[in-house]
Amino acid sequence: MDNKPKAVLFMMLSAFAFAMMGAMVKLSGNIPIFEKVFFRNLVSLGVAFLFIRKNKVSMFGDRKNQKYLIARSLLGLSGVVFYFYAINNLYLADSSMLNKLSPFFVTLFAFVFLNEKLSKIQIPALIVVFIGALLVIKPRFSFAILPAVSGTVSAVCAGAAYTLVRYLKNKEHPSTIVFYFSLVSVIGVLPLMLFNFKLPNMMQLIFLLCTGIFAAIGQFSLTFGYKYAPASEVSIFNYFSIVFSAVIGFFLWEEIPDALSVFGGILIVTAAIITYLYNNKWTRIEK
């Protein structure tokens, strides 16, 4: 089997797994947010530890990279907390749409902090994505907007975290970065979870564990997808999580996003597709 089809399959599996993770968060019901985040990262911590042992790399990385690893971990943790709040209070498809703004924030932060150049297509794409996000959020002077704002903030935090991952890519092993993030997340939310702990029933416990399992499947499938093909060639397939989330949301909760949300989602995905096609075209020309 060629590497490109393998990469596509892994990216599709990742998209499905992250959509299922969102469904598990929602299905776990009235369990407090920090408790859900704790279980999500506890499973990832165990998986990351196994990869640390297998690859025989450092758990905590080089001393000179500590501030970047800590910043990446805190930003990633904040992103998960805000995203889970959005999932709890929005349609699954809407929360997924807002979370998929993160690659565009990576582009913006990489331009500002890593001095990466913006291509001709990326500036208009960022404008289109911003308009799409506004259609999903539907700004108004009301507390009802908080879940949508939370979903957008989760994308900002994730974008900043992924920018730091990009900075660390040649400085630390991926297993170290994932382990560090998972450990900081578990320790960070533990006191907050204990302060407002709610004993889950058997079904809720299963959903909480599945949240972590699907998150781990999604993360490692994503890693393997990028291993078998360049990100520029396969990253677009990760946007299928919006489609999977919409289908899951419809069948489990009969969720049907309104027209503005659908149009906003179309703008976001269209901008991603055009950027993807443009980048692929220039990659082939440069080769």
C-alpha positions in Angstrom: 0.0 0.0 0.0 1.4 3.4 -0.9 2.2 5.9 1.8 -0.3 8.6 0.6 -3.4 6.4 1.0 -2.1 5.3 4.4 -1.8 8.9 5.4 -5.3 9.7 4.3 -6.8 6.7 6.2 -4.9 7.8 9.4 -6.2 11.4 9.0 -9.7 10.2 8.5 -9.4 7.9 11.5 -8.1 10.9 13.5 -11.0 13.1 12.4 -13.5 10.4 13.4 -11.8 9.8 16.7 -11.9 13.5 17.6 -15.5 13.7 16.7 -16.2 10.7 18.9 -14.2 12.3 21.7 -16.6 15.3 21.5 -19.6 13.0 21.6 -18.2 11.2 24.7 -17.8 14.6 26.4 -21.4 15.4 25.7 -22.7 12.0 26.7 -21.0 12.1 30.0 -23.6 14.6 31.0 -23.4 16.7 34.2 -19.9 15.7 35.1 -17.9 18.9 35.9 -15.6 20.2 33.1 -12.4 19.7 35.0 -13.2 16.1 35.7 -13.8 15.5 32.0 -10.5 17.1 31.2 -8.7 15.1 33.8 -9.9 11.7 32.4 -9.2 12.9 28.8 -5.5 13.6 29.7 -5.1 10.7 32.2 -5.5 8.2 29.4 -3.2 10.2 27.1 -0.6 10.3 29.8 -0.6 6.5 30.1 -0.2 6.1 26.3 2.5 8.8 26.1 4.4 7.1 28.9 4.4 3.8 26.9 5.8 5.7 23.8 8.4 7.4 26.0 9.6 3.9 27.2 9.5 2.5 23.7 11.4 5.3 22.1 13.8 5.7 25.1 13.6 9.5 25.1 13.5 12.0 27.9 10.2 12.6 29.8 10.9 16.2 30.5 13.1 17.4 27.7 16.1 19.7 27.7 16.4 22.3 30.4 16.7 25.1 27.8 13.3 24.2 26.4 11.4 24.1 29.7 9.7 27.5 29.3 8.4 26.5 25.8 7.2 23.1 27.0 5.4 24.6 29.9 3.8 27.3 27.8 2.8 24.7 25.2 1.2 22.6 27.9 -0.7 25.4 29.7 -2.0 26.7 26.3 -3.0 23.2 25.3 -4.7 22.6 28.6 -6.6 25.9 28.4 -7.7 25.0 24.8 -9.1 21.7 26.0 -11.0 23.3 28.9 -12.6 25.9 26.7 -13.3 23.3 24.0 -15.1 21.0 26.4 -17.2 23.9 27.7 -18.2 24.7 24.1 -19.1 21.0 23.4 -21.3 20.9 26.5 -23.2 24.0 25.5 -23.3 24.0 21.7 -24.3 21.7 18.9 -21.5 19.2 18.4 -21.0 20.4 14.8 -20.8 24.1 15.8 -18.2 23.4 18.5 -16.2 21.4 15.9 -16.4 24.2 13.4 -15.0 26.7 15.8 -12.2 24.4 17.0 -11.1 24.0 13.4 -10.1 27.6 13.3 -6.9 26.6 15.1 -4.8 26.0 11.9 -5.5 29.6 10.8 -4.4 30.9 14.2 -1.2 28.8 13.8 -0.6 30.6 10.5 -1.1 34.0 12.2 1.0 33.2 15.3 3.8 31.6 13.1 3.9 34.9 11.1 4.1 37.1 14.2 6.4 35.0 16.4 8.3 32.7 14.1 8.7 35.1 11.2 7.1 32.7 8.8 5.9 34.4 5.6 2.2 34.6 4.6 1.4 33.4 1.1 -0.8 35.5 -1.2 -3.8 33.2 -0.4 -3.4 33.1 3.4 -4.4 36.7 4.1 -7.8 36.6 2.2 -8.3 33.1 3.7 -7.9 34.4 7.2 -10.5 37.1 6.4 -12.9 34.6 5.1 -12.4 32.3 8.1 -13.0 35.3 10.4 -16.3 36.0 8.7 -17.2 32.3 8.9 -16.5 32.3 12.6 -18.7 35.3 13.1 -21.6 33.5 11.4 -21.2 30.5 13.7 -20.8 32.7 16.8 -23.5 35.2 15.9 -22.3 38.0 18.2 -24.8 39.6 20.5 -24.8 41.3 23.9 -25.9 38.3 25.9 -24.4 35.6 28.1 -25.8 33.1 25.5 -22.8 33.9 23.4 -20.3 32.6 26.0 -20.1 28.9 24.7 -19.4 30.1 21.1 -16.7 32.6 22.4 -15.3 29.7 24.4 -15.1 27.6 21.3 -13.2 30.4 19.5 -10.9 30.9 22.5 -10.1 27.2 22.4 -9.0 27.5 18.8 -6.8 30.5 19.7 -5.2 28.5 22.6 -4.7 25.4 20.4 -3.2 27.6 17.6 -0.7 29.1 20.0 0.1 25.6 21.4 0.6 24.1 18.0 2.9 27.1 17.1 5.1 26.2 20.0 5.0 22.5 18.9 6.3 23.7 15.5 9.0 25.6 17.2 10.0 22.6 19.3 9.8 20.0 16.4 13.5 19.8 15.9 14.4 20.3 19.6 12.3 17.7 21.4 10.9 14.3 20.6 7.1 14.2 19.9 6.6 11.7 22.7 8.3 14.1 25.1 6.0 17.0 24.1 2.9 14.8 24.4 3.9 13.3 27.7 4.8 16.8 29.1 1.5 18.2 28.0 -0.5 15.3 29.5 1.4 15.4 32.8 1.0 19.2 33.3 -2.7 18.8 32.3 -3.4 16.0 34.8 -1.5 17.8 37.7 -3.1 21.2 36.7 -6.7 20.1 36.8 -6.4 17.6 39.7 -7.0 20.1 42.5 -9.8 21.8 40.5 -11.4 18.4 39.9 -11.2 17.4 43.6 -12.7 20.7 44.6 -15.9 20.0 42.6 -15.7 16.2 42.2 -18.9 14.4 41.2 -18.9 10.6 41.5 -19.8 9.3 38.0 -22.2 6.4 37.6 -21.0 3.4 35.6 -22.1 4.7 32.2 -20.6 8.1 32.8 -17.3 6.5 33.8 -17.3 4.5 30.6 -17.9 7.7 28.6 -15.1 9.5 30.5 -12.7 6.7 29.8 -13.8 6.7 26.2 -13.1 10.4 26.0 -9.4 9.7 26.8 -9.3 6.7 24.5 -10.7 8.5 21.5 -8.5 11.5 22.2 -5.4 9.2 22.2 -6.5 7.5 19.0 -7.1 10.9 17.4 -3.7 12.3 18.4 -1.6 9.3 17.4 -3.5 8.7 14.2 -2.7 12.4 13.4 0.9 11.7 14.1 1.0 8.7 11.8 -0.8 10.6 9.1 1.9 13.3 9.1 4.5 10.5 9.2 3.4 9.0 5.9 2.8 12.2 4.0 3.6 15.9 4.3 1.1 18.0 6.3 0.4 20.2 3.3 -0.9 17.1 1.4 -3.2 15.5 4.0 -4.1 18.1 6.7 -7.3 19.0 4.8 -8.8 15.6 5.6 -8.8 16.5 9.3 -11.7 18.8 8.5 -13.9 15.8 8.1 -14.3 15.9 11.9 -16.9 18.6 11.2 -18.9 16.3 9.0 -18.5 13.4 11.5 -19.6 15.7 14.3 -22.6 16.9 12.4 -23.7 13.3 11.6 -23.1 12.1 15.2 -25.0 15.1 16.6 -27.9 14.5 14.3 -28.3 10.8 15.2 -27.7 11.1 18.9 -29.4 14.5 19.7 -31.3 15.4 16.5 -29.1 18.5 16.3 -29.5 20.6 13.1 -27.3 23.7 12.9 -29.1 26.8 11.7 -28.5 28.3 8.3 -25.9 30.9 9.5 -23.8 28.2 11.2 -23.9 26.0 8.1 -22.9 28.9 5.9 -20.2 29.9 8.3 -18.9 26.3 8.3 -18.9 26.2 4.5 -16.8 29.4 4.5 -14.3 27.9 7.0 -13.9 24.6 5.1 -13.8 26.4 1.7 -11.0 28.6 2.9 -9.1 25.5 4.1 -9.6 23.7 0.8 -8.5 26.7 -1.3 -5.4 27.2 0.9 -4.6 23.5 0.7 -4.9 23.4 -3.1 -2.8 26.6 -3.4 -0.1 25.3 -1.2 0.0 21.9 -3.0 0.3 23.7 -6.4 3.3 25.8 -5.3 4.9 22.8 -3.6 4.8 20.9 -7.0 6.2 24.0 -8.8 9.1 24.3 -6.4 9.9 20.6 -6.8 
